[in-house]
C-alpha cells in the first residue's frame, strides 16, 4: 500500500497485485530446482515415504517460524500461516506460527483467518463469467449499458475492467479517499462513494492497476442479478464449494469471524496521509473501502480449496475458463497468449501469471489490505498449490521468501515430481 513496483505491476494502495517480489523466485528458486533433482520414477515412492504428512507439516512450520524470525521485527508481523496442497490429495497441509499480537503470547492457529485483499478480485471475475455463461451479460458489454450514470466511461467494456486496461483511475490512489478512511476507520463506504473518488481524476493508459475497476464490476453484478454482491458470492461460490471458513462482508466483520483473526498492523511509510495509522492494529476496522476489490476474509486452507476449484475449471464452462486465464502484458497492455522470458508478467481477469527463465510459468496473486498480506502460487506443471498469510502491511515486503522456502521443502522430498506424475 503506497508502494510502487519497479517492474510492471503497480503496488496500489490498500489492495494490490504484485509481481516484483515473485520475480525473485526466478533467481532464488532456480538454483534449488537444479540442485534438488527429481527422483527417478522407480524411486519416487521411496523418496516420498521418507517424509509423511506429519513430517512435512513440521518442516513447513519451521519455514514459517524462520520467516518470522527473519522478518517479523522489520515487518511488524507477529503471525504467519501456510497451506500446501499437492494434486490428487484431498486435504491441504495447514501450519501456522507466531502469536496473535505483536509482542503477545497467545499462539496463532492454522485455522486463523486473514484479510485476503485483492485476492478477492478473482471471485468477482468468476461471478461475472458465470453470468456470461448464463447469457445474462457479456464481458464485452460496455459500462454505458450497465452503469450509464458514468458517461465518461461509457465505452469501457467489462473485460477491460477485469484485465486492468480500462483507463479508469484508482480510487485508493486518491488522498481524499485515504484521508476519509483515516479520519473514521469504521466508516461505511458504499460502492458509489468509492467510485466518486475516482471521478474527475486523470485517466490512465495501457495496463494500470485500479481497484475502481472491480468496484464497478461489483455494481454490474448487482445490476444484472438484482441481488447483492454478497448474496451472489455466497450462493454461487461459497456455498457450492463448501467454503465454510471464507466470508465476505462489506463493512465491519462480526465477532464470530474476528475472534479467529490475529491483529493486523499497518506499518508503511507511505502515503503521508496515513502515517497516523503506522504501527496500529487495523484488523477490526471496516473493510467497506475494499468491497468486491478486496473485502474477503479466509483461512489459508479455504484459499487453497478456492484455488483448486478455480484453476481446475470447476466453476466455469470451457469458454469462460479460457477468458478468465486470458492475458494482457503488464508491460504493453496488449493481449498475449502466455508470458515468456522476454515478456515475463501478465494479468488475466483477476489472476496473474509470470515466467522465470530456467524455472517456468506460474499463476499467482498477492493481496494486501491495511493490515494483512496473502499470497497464493499455483505451479501448473506439478499441480502444487501454496497459500499463505502474514499479519502486517509493511514498507518492505518479503512474503515471497516464505513461498520459496515452502516450494524448496516440498521439492526436497520429490513431492513436486510425484504431483506431476499423478
Rosetta blueprint (number, residue, H / E / L):
1 X L
2 X L
3 X L
4 X L
5 X L
6 X L
7 X L
8 X L
9 X L
10 X L
11 X L
12 X L
13 X L
14 X L
15 X L
16 X L
17 X L
18 X L
19 X L
20 X H
21 X H
22 X H
23 X H
24 X H
25 X H
26 X H
27 X H
28 X H
29 X L
30 X H
31 X H
32 X H
33 X H
34 X H
35 X H
36 X L
37 X L
38 X L
39 X L
40 X L
41 X H
42 X H
43 X H
44 X H
45 X H
46 X H
47 X H
48 X H
49 X H
50 X L
51 X L
52 X L
53 X H
54 X H
55 X H
56 X H
57 X H
58 X H
59 X H
60 X H
61 X H
62 X H
63 X H
64 X H
65 X H
66 X H
67 X H
68 X H
69 X H
70 X H
71 X H
72 X H
73 X H
74 X H
75 X H
76 X L
77 X L
78 X L
79 X E
80 X E
81 X E
82 X E
83 X E
84 X E
85 X E
86 X L
87 X L
88 X L
89 X L
90 X L
91 X L
92 X L
93 X E
94 X E
95 X E
96 X E
97 X E
98 X E
99 X E
100 X L
101 X L
102 X L
103 X L
104 X L
105 X L
106 X L
107 X E
108 X L
109 X L
110 X L
111 X L
112 X L
113 X E
114 X E
115 X E
116 X L
117 X H
118 X H
119 X H
120 X H
121 X H
122 X H
123 X H
124 X H
125 X H
126 X H
127 X H
128 X H
129 X H
130 X H
131 X H
132 X H
133 X H
134 X L
135 X L
136 X L
137 X L
138 X L
139 X L
140 X L
141 X L
142 X E
143 X H
144 X H
145 X H
146 X H
147 X L
148 X L
149 X L
150 X L
151 X H
152 X H
153 X H
154 X L
155 X L
156 X L
157 X E
158 X H
159 X H
160 X H
161 X H
162 X H
163 X L
164 X L
165 X L
166 X L
167 X L
168 X L
169 X L
170 X L
171 X H
172 X H
173 X H
174 X L
175 X H
176 X H
177 X H
178 X H
179 X H
180 X H
181 X H
182 X H
183 X H
184 X L
185 X L
186 X L
187 X L
188 X L
189 X L
190 X L
191 X H
192 X H
193 X H
194 X H
195 X H
196 X H
197 X H
198 X H
199 X L
200 X L
201 X L
202 X L
203 X L
204 X L
205 X L
206 X L
207 X L
208 X L
209 X L
210 X L
211 X H
212 X H
213 X H
214 X H
215 X H
216 X H
217 X H
218 X H
219 X H
220 X H
221 X H
222 X H
223 X H
224 X H
225 X H
226 X L
227 X L
228 X L
229 X H
230 X H
231 X H
232 X H
233 X H
234 X H
235 X H
236 X H
237 X H
238 X H
239 X H
240 X H
241 X H
242 X L
243 X L
244 X L
245 X L
246 X E
247 X E
248 X E
249 X L
250 X L
251 X L
252 X L
253 X L
254 X L
255 X H
256 X H
257 X H
258 X H
259 X L
260 X L
261 X E
262 X L
263 X L
264 X L
265 X E
266 X E
267 X E
268 X L
269 X L
270 X L
271 X L
272 X H
273 X H
274 X H
275 X H
276 X H
277 X H
278 X L
279 X L
280 X L
281 X E
282 X L
283 X L
284 X L
285 X L
286 X L
287 X L
288 X L
289 X L
290 X L
291 X H
292 X H
293 X H
294 X H
295 X L
296 X E
297 X E
298 X E
299 X L
300 X H
301 X H
302 X H
303 X H
304 X H
305 X H
306 X H
307 X H
308 X H
309 X H
310 X H
311 X H
312 X L
313 X L
314 X L
315 X L
316 X L
317 X L
318 X H
319 X H
320 X H
321 X H
322 X H
323 X H
324 X H
325 X L
326 X L
327 X E
328 X E
329 X E
330 X L
331 X L
332 X L
333 X L
334 X L
335 X E
336 X E
337 X L
338 X L
339 X L
340 X E
341 X L
342 X L
343 X E
344 X L
345 X E
346 X E
347 X E
348 X L
349 X L
350 X L
351 X L
352 X E
353 X E
354 X E
355 X E
356 X E
357 X L
358 X L
359 X L
360 X E
361 X E
362 X E
363 X E
364 X E
365 X E
366 X E
367 X E
368 X E
369 X L
370 X L
371 X L
372 X L
373 X E
374 X E
375 X E
376 X E
377 X E
378 X E
379 X E
380 X L
381 X L
382 X L
383 X L
384 X E
385 X E
386 X E
387 X E
388 X E
389 X E
390 X E
391 X L
392 X E
393 X E
394 X E
395 X L
396 X L
397 X L
398 X L
399 X H
400 X H
401 X H
402 X H
403 X H
404 X H
405 X H
406 X H
407 X H
408 X H
409 X H
410 X H
411 X H
412 X H
413 X L
414 X L
415 X H
416 X H
417 X H
418 X H
419 X H
420 X H
421 X H
422 X L
